[in-house]
């Protein structure tokens, strides 16, 4: 299966997907800069905290190897999602929609 994280984050947060896409693009620029800095420092291992875990990159012999290690919160969500019918996204999306409806309702009165 394939999913679109930007689209889902946009729905969950009400932040326009174009803004989120720009955020991702700027994140990619930062990652490229980290790699350049590591190469200049002759450091062959890059460790980047991307907010949901760590992205590791090994820079050996013009080959790049990647490894992602989720942080504790993401790991717990992954484990809970596989063990039972637990969908934090659906819970948060429902809460977000309820809050929007309540806010609009309050504005009417």
DSSP file (Angstrom, degrees, kcal/mol; ACC not computed):
  #  RESIDUE AA STRUCTURE BP1 BP2  ACC     N-H-->O    O-->H-N    N-H-->O    O-->H-N    TCO  KAPPA ALPHA  PHI   PSI    X-CA   Y-CA   Z-CA
    1    1 A X              0   0    0      0, 0.0     2,-0.4     0, 0.0     0, 0.0   0.000 360.0 360.0 360.0 152.5    0.0    0.0    0.0
    2    2 A X        -     0   0    0      2,-0.0     2,-0.3     0, 0.0     0, 0.0  -0.970 360.0-172.4-124.1 139.8    1.0    3.6   -0.6
    3    3 A X        -     0   0    0     -2,-0.4     2,-0.6     4,-0.0     0, 0.0  -0.869  22.4-132.9-128.9 161.3    0.1    6.5    1.6
    4    4 A X     >  -     0   0    0     -2,-0.3     4,-2.1     1,-0.2     5,-0.2  -0.890  17.5-176.9-118.6  98.8    0.5   10.3    1.3
    5    5 A X  H  > S+     0   0    0     -2,-0.6     4,-2.9     1,-0.2     5,-0.2   0.878  82.7  54.9 -64.0 -40.0    1.7   11.7    4.6
    6    6 A X  H  > S+     0   0    0      2,-0.2     4,-2.2     1,-0.2    -1,-0.2   0.934 109.7  46.8 -60.6 -46.5    1.6   15.4    3.5
    7    7 A X  H  > S+     0   0    0      1,-0.2     4,-2.0     2,-0.2    -1,-0.2   0.926 114.5  46.6 -61.5 -45.6   -2.1   15.0    2.5
    8    8 A X  H  X S+     0   0    0     -4,-2.1     4,-2.3     1,-0.2    -2,-0.2   0.895 111.9  50.2 -66.9 -39.4   -3.0   13.3    5.8
    9    9 A X  H  X S+     0   0    0     -4,-2.9     4,-2.7     2,-0.2     6,-0.4   0.886 108.5  54.3 -63.9 -37.5   -1.1   15.9    7.9
   10   10 A X  H  X S+     0   0    0     -4,-2.2     4,-1.9    -5,-0.2     5,-0.3   0.920 111.1  44.5 -61.4 -44.2   -2.9   18.6    6.0
   11   11 A X  H  < S+     0   0    0     -4,-2.0    -2,-0.2     1,-0.2    -1,-0.2   0.883 116.3  47.2 -67.0 -38.1   -6.3   17.2    6.9
   12   12 A X  H  < S+     0   0    0     -4,-2.3    -2,-0.2     1,-0.2    -1,-0.2   0.871 125.4  27.0 -72.0 -37.9   -5.2   16.6   10.5
   13   13 A X  H  < S-     0   0    0     -4,-2.7    -2,-0.2     2,-0.2    -1,-0.2   0.566  95.1-126.4-104.5 -11.1   -3.7   20.0   11.1
   14   14 A X     <  +     0   0    0     -4,-1.9     2,-0.5     1,-0.3    -3,-0.1   0.653  64.2 139.2  66.4  17.0   -5.6   22.2    8.7
   15   15 A X        -     0   0    0     -6,-0.4    -1,-0.3    -5,-0.3    -2,-0.2  -0.812  63.9-104.2 -89.9 130.6   -2.2   23.4    7.4
   16   16 A X    >>  -     0   0    0     -2,-0.5     4,-2.0     1,-0.1     3,-0.5  -0.213  21.2-128.5 -55.8 139.1   -2.3   23.7    3.6
   17   17 A X  H 3> S+     0   0    0      1,-0.2     4,-2.3     2,-0.2    -1,-0.1   0.775 108.0  60.2 -64.0 -25.8   -0.5   20.8    1.8
   18   18 A X  H 3> S+     0   0    0      2,-0.2     4,-1.9     1,-0.2    -1,-0.2   0.886 105.7  47.7 -67.3 -38.1    1.5   23.4   -0.2
   19   19 A X  H <> S+     0   0    0     -3,-0.5     4,-2.2     2,-0.2    -2,-0.2   0.919 112.6  48.4 -67.0 -43.5    3.0   24.8    3.0
   20   20 A X  H  X S+     0   0    0     -4,-2.0     4,-2.4     1,-0.2    -2,-0.2   0.891 109.7  52.8 -63.9 -38.6    3.8   21.3    4.3
   21   21 A X  H  X S+     0   0    0     -4,-2.3     4,-2.4     2,-0.2    -1,-0.2   0.886 108.9  49.7 -63.7 -38.4    5.4   20.4    1.0
   22   22 A X  H  X S+     0   0    0     -4,-1.9     4,-2.5     2,-0.2    -1,-0.2   0.894 108.7  53.0 -66.3 -39.0    7.6   23.5    1.3
   23   23 A X  H  X S+     0   0    0     -4,-2.2     4,-2.0     2,-0.2    -2,-0.2   0.922 110.1  47.9 -59.3 -45.5    8.5   22.5    4.8
   24   24 A X  H  X S+     0   0    0     -4,-2.4     4,-2.3     2,-0.2    -2,-0.2   0.914 110.0  52.3 -63.4 -43.1    9.5   19.1    3.5
   25   25 A X  H  X S+     0   0    0     -4,-2.4     4,-2.0     1,-0.2    -2,-0.2   0.921 109.9  48.3 -59.9 -44.5   11.6   20.7    0.7
   26   26 A X  H  X S+     0   0    0     -4,-2.5     4,-2.0     1,-0.2    -1,-0.2   0.853 108.8  54.5 -64.9 -33.7   13.4   22.8    3.2
   27   27 A X  H  X S+     0   0    0     -4,-2.0     4,-2.4     2,-0.2    -1,-0.2   0.896 106.2  52.1 -64.1 -40.1   14.0   19.8    5.3
   28   28 A X  H  X S+     0   0    0     -4,-2.3     4,-2.4     2,-0.2    -2,-0.2   0.898 107.2  52.4 -62.8 -40.4   15.6   18.1    2.3
   29   29 A X  H  X S+     0   0    0     -4,-2.0     4,-2.1     1,-0.2    -1,-0.2   0.917 109.3  50.0 -60.1 -43.1   17.9   21.1    1.9
   30   30 A X  H  X S+     0   0    0     -4,-2.0     4,-2.4     2,-0.2    -2,-0.2   0.919 109.4  50.6 -61.9 -44.1   18.9   20.8    5.5
   31   31 A X  H  X S+     0   0    0     -4,-2.4     4,-2.1     1,-0.2    -1,-0.2   0.912 109.2  51.3 -62.0 -42.7   19.7   17.1    5.1
   32   32 A X  H  X S+     0   0    0     -4,-2.4     4,-2.3     1,-0.2    -1,-0.2   0.896 110.0  50.2 -59.5 -40.2   21.8   17.8    2.0
   33   33 A X  H  X S+     0   0    0     -4,-2.1     4,-2.7     2,-0.2    -2,-0.2   0.892 107.7  52.9 -65.7 -40.0   23.7   20.4    4.1
   34   34 A X  H  X S+     0   0    0     -4,-2.4     4,-2.2     2,-0.2    -1,-0.2   0.899 110.0  49.0 -61.4 -40.0   24.3   17.9    6.9
   35   35 A X  H  X S+     0   0    0     -4,-2.1     4,-2.5     2,-0.2    -2,-0.2   0.934 111.1  49.3 -65.6 -45.7   25.7   15.5    4.4
   36   36 A X  H  X S+     0   0    0     -4,-2.3     4,-2.5     1,-0.2    -2,-0.2   0.924 111.7  49.1 -58.7 -44.9   28.0   18.2    2.9
   37   37 A X  H  X S+     0   0    0     -4,-2.7     4,-1.7     1,-0.2    -1,-0.2   0.899 111.1  50.1 -61.6 -41.2   29.2   19.2    6.3
   38   38 A X  H  <>S+     0   0    0     -4,-2.2     5,-3.0     2,-0.2    -1,-0.2   0.901 110.3  49.7 -64.9 -41.2   29.9   15.5    7.2
   39   39 A X  H ><5S+     0   0    0     -4,-2.5     3,-1.5     1,-0.2    -2,-0.2   0.926 110.0  50.7 -63.3 -44.2   31.9   15.0    4.0
   40   40 A X  H 3<5S+     0   0    0     -4,-2.5    -1,-0.2     1,-0.3    -2,-0.2   0.837 112.6  46.9 -62.2 -32.2   33.9   18.1    4.7
   41   41 A X  T 3<5S-     0   0    0     -4,-1.7    -1,-0.3    -5,-0.2    -2,-0.2   0.338 112.6-120.8 -89.4   6.3   34.7   16.8    8.2
   42   42 A X  T < 5 +     0   0    0     -3,-1.5     2,-0.6     1,-0.2    -3,-0.2   0.818  62.5 149.5  55.0  33.0   35.5   13.4    6.9
   43   43 A X      < -     0   0    0     -5,-3.0    -1,-0.2    -6,-0.2    -2,-0.1  -0.873  32.1-167.6 -97.6 121.0   32.8   11.9    9.1
   44   44 A X        +     0   0    0     -2,-0.6    15,-3.0    -3,-0.1     2,-0.5   0.474  67.5  67.2 -91.4  -1.9   31.3    8.9    7.4
   45   45 A X  E     -A   58   0A   0     13,-0.2     2,-0.5    -7,-0.1    13,-0.2  -0.977  60.7-169.1-123.7 125.0   28.2    8.6    9.6
   46   46 A X  E     -A   57   0A   0     11,-2.8    11,-2.4    -2,-0.5     2,-0.5  -0.944   1.7-171.5-111.5 128.2   25.4   11.1    9.6
   47   47 A X  E     -A   56   0A   0     -2,-0.5     2,-0.5     9,-0.2     9,-0.2  -0.982   7.0-177.0-122.3 120.7   22.8   11.0   12.4
   48   48 A X  E     -A   55   0A   0      7,-2.5     7,-2.7    -2,-0.5     2,-0.8  -0.970  23.4-142.3-124.2 124.8   19.8   13.3   11.9
   49   49 A X  E     +A   54   0A   0     -2,-0.5     5,-0.2     5,-0.2    -2,-0.0  -0.762  21.1 179.6 -80.5 112.1   16.9   13.7   14.4
   50   50 A X        -     0   0    0      3,-2.6    -1,-0.1    -2,-0.8     4,-0.1   0.226  50.4-104.4-102.9  14.3   13.9   14.1   12.1
   51   51 A X  S    S+     0   0    0      2,-0.4     3,-0.1     1,-0.1    -2,-0.1  -0.044 116.4  54.7  94.7 -33.6   11.3   14.5   14.8
   52   52 A X  S    S-     0   0    0      1,-0.3    19,-2.4    21,-0.1     2,-0.3   0.335 126.7 -47.7-111.6   3.2    9.9   11.0   14.6
   53   53 A X  E    S- B   0  70A   0     17,-0.3    -3,-2.6    21,-0.1    -2,-0.4  -0.970  75.6 -55.5 157.6-166.3   13.2    9.2   15.0
   54   54 A X  E     -AB  49  69A   0     15,-3.0    15,-2.7    -2,-0.3     2,-0.6  -0.898  31.2-153.3-112.6 135.3   16.7    9.2   13.7
   55   55 A X  E     -AB  48  68A   0     -7,-2.7    -7,-2.5    -2,-0.4     2,-0.4  -0.934  17.0-165.0-102.5 120.2   17.8    8.9   10.1
   56   56 A X  E     -AB  47  67A   0     11,-3.6    11,-2.1    -2,-0.6     2,-0.4  -0.879   5.8-173.1-106.3 138.0   21.3    7.4    9.9
   57   57 A X  E     -AB  46  66A   0    -11,-2.4   -11,-2.8    -2,-0.4     2,-0.5  -0.994  11.3-155.5-132.5 128.9   23.4    7.6    6.7
   58   58 A X  E     -AB  45  65A   0      7,-2.4     7,-2.0    -2,-0.4     2,-0.8  -0.903   6.3-160.6-101.6 125.1   26.7    5.8    6.1
   59   59 A X  E     + B   0  64A   0    -15,-3.0     2,-0.5    -2,-0.5     5,-0.2  -0.739  29.1 152.2-110.3  81.9   28.8    7.5    3.5
   60   60 A X  E >   - B   0  63A   0      3,-1.7     3,-2.5    -2,-0.8    -2,-0.1  -0.946  66.0 -19.2-118.2 130.7   31.3    4.9    2.4
   61   61 A X  T 3  S-     0   0    0     -2,-0.5    -1,-0.2     1,-0.3     3,-0.1   0.855 123.1 -54.3  48.6  48.1   33.1    4.7   -1.0
   62   62 A X  T 3  S+     0   0    0      1,-0.2     2,-0.4    -3,-0.1    -1,-0.3   0.682 116.0 116.3  59.3  19.4   30.5    6.8   -2.8
   63   63 A X  E <   -B   60   0A   0     -3,-2.5    -3,-1.7     2,-0.0     2,-0.5  -0.950  52.9-153.4-115.8 139.0   27.7    4.5   -1.5
   64   64 A X  E     -B   59   0A   0     -2,-0.4     2,-0.4    -5,-0.2    -5,-0.2  -0.953   7.9-169.0-114.5 125.9   25.1    5.8    0.8
   65   65 A X  E     -B   58   0A   0     -7,-2.0    -7,-2.4    -2,-0.5     2,-0.3  -0.929  10.6-153.0-112.4 139.4   23.3    3.3    3.2
   66   66 A X  E     +B   57   0A   0     -2,-0.4     2,-0.3    -9,-0.2    -9,-0.2  -0.830  16.1 175.1-114.4 148.1   20.2    4.4    5.1
   67   67 A X  E     -B   56   0A   0    -11,-2.1   -11,-3.6    -2,-0.3     2,-0.5  -0.966  11.7-159.6-148.6 135.7   18.8    3.3    8.3
   68   68 A X  E     -B   55   0A   0     -2,-0.3     2,-0.5   -13,-0.2   -13,-0.2  -0.968   5.0-173.1-117.6 131.1   15.8    4.8   10.2
   69   69 A X  E     -B   54   0A   0    -15,-2.7   -15,-3.0    -2,-0.5    -2,-0.0  -0.968  22.0-135.4-122.6 113.6   15.2    4.2   13.9
   70   70 A X  E     -B   53   0A   0     -2,-0.5   -17,-0.3   -17,-0.3     2,-0.0  -0.268  20.7-113.7 -66.4 151.6   11.9    5.4   15.2
   71   71 A X     >  -     0   0    0    -19,-2.4     4,-2.7     1,-0.1     5,-0.2  -0.268  39.2 -93.4 -74.9 174.0   11.7    7.4   18.5
   72   72 A X  H  > S+     0   0    0      1,-0.2     4,-2.4     2,-0.2     5,-0.2   0.887 123.8  50.8 -59.2 -42.4   10.0    5.8   21.5
   73   73 A X  H  > S+     0   0    0      2,-0.2     4,-2.1     1,-0.2    -1,-0.2   0.934 113.3  44.1 -63.7 -46.5    6.6    7.5   20.8
   74   74 A X  H  > S+     0   0    0      1,-0.2     4,-2.7     2,-0.2    -1,-0.2   0.905 112.2  53.4 -64.9 -40.4    6.5    6.3   17.1
   75   75 A X  H  X S+     0   0    0     -4,-2.7     4,-2.7     1,-0.2    -1,-0.2   0.913 108.9  49.3 -61.1 -41.7    7.7    2.9   18.1
   76   76 A X  H  X S+     0   0    0     -4,-2.4     4,-3.0    -5,-0.2    -1,-0.2   0.903 111.1  49.4 -63.4 -40.8    4.8    2.6   20.6
   77   77 A X  H  X S+     0   0    0     -4,-2.1     4,-2.4     2,-0.2    -2,-0.2   0.913 111.8  48.9 -64.1 -41.9    2.3    3.7   18.0
   78   78 A X  H  X S+     0   0    0     -4,-2.7     4,-1.6     2,-0.2    -2,-0.2   0.940 113.8  45.9 -62.3 -47.1    3.6    1.2   15.5
   79   79 A X  H  X S+     0   0    0     -4,-2.7     4,-1.8     1,-0.2     3,-0.3   0.937 114.3  47.5 -62.5 -47.1    3.5   -1.6   18.1
   80   80 A X  H  X S+     0   0    0     -4,-3.0     4,-1.7     1,-0.2     6,-0.3   0.872 109.9  54.1 -62.3 -36.8    0.0   -0.6   19.3
   81   81 A X  H  < S+     0   0    0     -4,-2.4     5,-0.3    -5,-0.2    -1,-0.2   0.815 112.5  43.2 -68.1 -29.8   -1.2   -0.4   15.6
   82   82 A X  H  < S+     0   0    0     -4,-1.6    -1,-0.2    -3,-0.3    -2,-0.2   0.755 114.3  49.1 -87.2 -24.6    0.0   -3.9   14.9
   83   83 A X  H  < S-     0   0    0     -4,-1.8     2,-0.3    -5,-0.2    -2,-0.2   0.793 122.3  -0.3 -87.0 -28.8   -1.3   -5.6   18.1
   84   84 A X  S  < S-     0   0    0     -4,-1.7     2,-2.2    -5,-0.2    -1,-0.1  -0.903  90.5 -74.0-151.2 176.2   -4.8   -4.3   18.1
   85   85 A X  S    S+     0   0    0     -2,-0.3     2,-0.5    -3,-0.1    -4,-0.1  -0.517  73.4 144.0 -79.5  77.7   -7.3   -2.1   16.3
   86   86 A X        +     0   0    0     -2,-2.2     2,-0.4    -6,-0.3    -2,-0.1  -0.978  22.0 173.4-124.1 120.2   -5.7    1.2   17.4
   87   87 A X     >  +     0   0    0     -2,-0.5     4,-1.8     1,-0.1     3,-0.2  -0.803   8.8 179.9-132.6  91.5   -5.6    4.1   15.0
   88   88 A X  H  > S+     0   0    0     -2,-0.4     4,-2.7     1,-0.2     5,-0.2   0.833  83.8  59.4 -59.7 -34.1   -4.2    7.3   16.6
   89   89 A X  H  > S+     0   0    0      1,-0.2     4,-3.1     2,-0.2    -1,-0.2   0.943 105.4  46.8 -60.8 -48.5   -4.7    9.2   13.3
   90   90 A X  H  > S+     0   0    0      1,-0.2     4,-2.4     2,-0.2    -1,-0.2   0.883 112.5  51.0 -62.7 -38.0   -8.4    8.5   13.2
   91   91 A X  H  X S+     0   0    0     -4,-1.8     4,-2.3     2,-0.2    -1,-0.2   0.946 114.3  42.8 -62.9 -48.7   -8.7    9.5   16.8
   92   92 A X  H  X S+     0   0    0     -4,-2.7     4,-2.5     2,-0.2    -2,-0.2   0.879 113.4  52.1 -67.6 -38.3   -6.9   12.8   16.2
   93   93 A X  H  X S+     0   0    0     -4,-3.1     4,-2.4    -5,-0.2    -1,-0.2   0.918 110.5  48.4 -64.1 -42.6   -8.7   13.5   12.9
   94   94 A X  H  X S+     0   0    0     -4,-2.4     4,-2.4    -5,-0.2    -2,-0.2   0.923 112.4  48.4 -62.0 -44.7  -12.1   13.0   14.7
   95   95 A X  H  X S+     0   0    0     -4,-2.3     4,-2.5     1,-0.2    -2,-0.2   0.898 111.0  51.2 -62.0 -40.7  -11.0   15.3   17.5
   96   96 A X  H  X S+     0   0    0     -4,-2.5     4,-2.1     2,-0.2    -2,-0.2   0.917 111.3  46.9 -62.9 -44.4   -9.8   17.9   15.0
   97   97 A X  H  X S+     0   0    0     -4,-2.4     4,-2.5     2,-0.2    -2,-0.2   0.896 111.7  51.1 -65.9 -40.0  -13.2   17.8   13.1
   98   98 A X  H  X S+     0   0    0     -4,-2.4     4,-2.6     1,-0.2     5,-0.2   0.926 110.2  49.4 -62.0 -45.1  -15.1   18.0   16.4
   99   99 A X  H  X S+     0   0    0     -4,-2.5     4,-2.3     1,-0.2    -2,-0.2   0.887 111.0  49.7 -62.8 -39.2  -13.1   21.1   17.4
  100  100 A X  H  X S+     0   0    0     -4,-2.1     4,-2.7     2,-0.2     5,-0.2   0.922 111.8  48.3 -65.0 -43.8  -13.7   22.7   14.1
  101  101 A X  H  X S+     0   0    0     -4,-2.5     4,-2.5     1,-0.2    -2,-0.2   0.917 112.8  47.9 -62.8 -43.2  -17.4   22.1   14.2
  102  102 A X  H  X S+     0   0    0     -4,-2.6     4,-2.4     2,-0.2    -1,-0.2   0.895 111.6  50.6 -64.4 -39.8  -17.6   23.4   17.8
  103  103 A X  H  X S+     0   0    0     -4,-2.3     4,-1.8    -5,-0.2    -2,-0.2   0.932 112.9  45.4 -64.2 -45.2  -15.6   26.5   16.8
  104  104 A X  H  X S+     0   0    0     -4,-2.7     4,-1.3     1,-0.2    -2,-0.2   0.886 112.2  52.3 -64.6 -38.1  -17.9   27.2   13.9
  105  105 A X  H  X S+     0   0    0     -4,-2.5     4,-0.9     1,-0.2     3,-0.3   0.910 109.0  49.5 -62.2 -43.6  -21.0   26.6   16.0
  106  106 A X  H  < S+     0   0    0     -4,-2.4     3,-0.5     1,-0.2    -1,-0.2   0.856 106.9  56.2 -65.5 -35.0  -19.7   29.1   18.6
  107  107 A X  H  < S+     0   0    0     -4,-1.8    -1,-0.2     1,-0.2    -2,-0.2   0.809 100.7  58.9 -67.4 -29.1  -19.1   31.7   15.9
  108  108 A X  H  <        0   0    0     -4,-1.3    -1,-0.2    -3,-0.3    -2,-0.2   0.807 360.0 360.0 -69.1 -28.1  -22.7   31.4   14.8
  109  109 A X     <        0   0    0     -4,-0.9    -1,-0.2    -3,-0.5    -2,-0.2   0.399 360.0 360.0-108.5 360.0  -23.9   32.4   18.2
